Amino acid sequence: MPTPQDTTQHPLWDQVAFVIERIRPAVQADGGDIELVEITQSNAVRIRMHGACVGCPSASMTLRMGIERNLQDRVPGITGVEAVD
């Protein structure tokens, strides 16, 4: 049986983590935080939102217009971003 893939070994991991670290202060300024969880085989980025982001009505807009747009602009090949619990 194959072992689970170490997602930190994804070829885009370091680039995605760098962009998220640059976005993080803006999210933290609003009382939230974001955590890079996984990059799938189809290059979708999975993040976990923390703090004020959890349950915030603007979180989905932040996810799409802020995080996803930044990642797709700065890391070629990223297909999308989704939040996980």
C-alpha positions, 0 to 999 in steps of 0.5 A: 500500500502506498504511503501518503505523500508528504505535501511539503515536498510538492515542487511549488510548496516553497513558492506558495509558502513565500506568497502566503507569508507575504499575505499573512500580515494583512490577514493578521491585522484584521484578527485572523490568520492563514495556514498552508495545509496542502497543495494537491496533485492538481496544484490546488492550494488548501489553506486553513483560516484561523481567528477572526477569519473563521465564520467571517462573512468576508472570508470567502472574498478574501480567499478568492480575491486576495489569496487566490489572485495573489497566488495565481499571479505569483506562482504559475500553475496554481489552479485555485485555492480552497479553505479546509476545516 
